[in-house]
Amino acid sequence: MAKPSAAQPAEAQAPKVIKLRRIEDVVLIARIEGKTPLIPHRWSEKAIRMMADKQQQETAASAAPKREPKNPEQEAHDSCYWLDVKEDDGSVVTKGAMPATAFKAAMVGACRFYGGITMVQAKQLFYVEGEGADQLVAVDGDPVMRQDTPRNATGVADLRYRMMFFPWSATLRVRFIPTMIDPDSVLALLDAGGKGGVGDWRPSSPKSHTGTFGQFQVIEG
């Protein structure tokens, strides 16, 4: 009878090799349609410059620059995102746009409507693709200028001019991990995200209790 061999010392055993596969993702293309008007809100270069100048002032007395007369058309134009889009015939047109991150935020927030998925999980499962350095999504629709009378930080009423789109629609490219979430669930989150909306005065805005704007629904995907 053969004598059993002695167990090899732990240090002599070959190390266990960790084998991982690259995470594959896919793109889902969905068409959405606005249910309520969309109001983009981009910080204008003028507003950013004024805020920077104020913060860099050395004395409080010099921190209040002289207010320039309002230019409603320019203010409305500067408050909107714009994206150059190449058409099928090769021509380039400038369209209004929204940050792709706004739509992802709407989808992540929609996790509140469902069990089995948390907002922390959703942040890593998908994202909405945008174009250009600002990662924008083109909005299909003709903008019109609107005038609102919000109150500033001191409670004084002010006049604000912004662009508004209605009717409006957009095509979204949502990249997701299919081994973690299926396409129907991605569409469900996108559609539910439309209840919270995007842009100014949306229902999901943390500073507004009356928002109804920026809502949308999935019409194709």
Summary of the structure (lengths in Angstrom):
residues: 221
radius of gyration: 25.2
end to end distance: 70.2
largest distance: 103.9
contacts: 559
relative contact order: 0.24
helix: 27%
strand: 27%
